[in-house]
Every structure is written in C-alpha cells, then in structure tokens.
Amino acid sequence: MRKLQRLALVLGAFSLLPLTAGAAHAAEDGGGGGGSHAVYKLIVSPGEKIDPAVARRATLTCDPPGGSHPKPYEACRLIRQHGTIATVDESEGKFCTMQYEPVTVVALKNGRVQYGPKTFGNPCQLISEKEAIFDF
C-alpha cells in the first residue's frame, strides 16, 4: 500500500508539468528505447522520498531533443546509448565525498514509471552516475 501511495504522490507531482505541443505529439508513441517519440518527465527531490513541494522537475523529449530540460542533447544521447535510464552508469573513475545528503529521483516515460524512485547518497553521486539526465 505504501508503494502505491508513493507512486500516486509522484504521479500527482508530474501532473503539474505542462506538455508542449511537440511533447504531446511525441507521447502518442509508447515505444521503447531511449529515442524516438519519447517524453520523459523527470523529478529530483532532496531527501529520501519525493516531496512535490521542493522537487525540481523537467520534461525531456528525444527525437528531436527538447523540452524544459537544460541539456536535452546530452541526456538523450545517454539514454539512446544505454537503452534505458536504469542502465546509465557513468560513474567509473569519478569520486564524490561520502557526506550523506540524500536526493531521490524518478523518471516517467510516456506517462509510465521507467526509473525509480531511487535515492542517491548525495547530489554528486547522482550526477556522477546519471550525468546530464538528472542535471537540472
């Protein structure tokens, strides 16, 4: 039951994100991969759970890259290269401090949870692993 409540909270938070005309057209295709006609709604929240009151949100479209995401080309390239957000891990050879400052992320693709919620130990660990995808 708790997972359903968390999911409802996350989905409710994303309902606040407006879709552009291009993103609405892209949402028509529920297709796979990381590229063509994908609409991602991304959320980053400080803490160990999603808190809509303080969360940052971005919309990412691929093919062509766009949306409200500040680095759409880099984010789409990573997703296309790895296939899904879950398999993106660019942290090899990177180092972060061990301070505990948790951040939780979720990614919806075409309205369905594709990744998360996942909590990282601190923002550096998140950006180190997922790079541009959650760097907004």
PEWO-V769069 format. One record per helix or strand of 2 or more residues. SS is the DSSP state (helix for helix, strand for strand). FROM is the first residue (numbers start at 1). TO is the last residue. Records with the same first field share a line. If there is no record, write none. Layout:
SS=FROM-TO / FROM-TO
This chain:
helix=2-14 / 21-26 / 72-82 / 123-134
strand=38-46 / 56-62 / 66-67 / 103-109 / 112-120
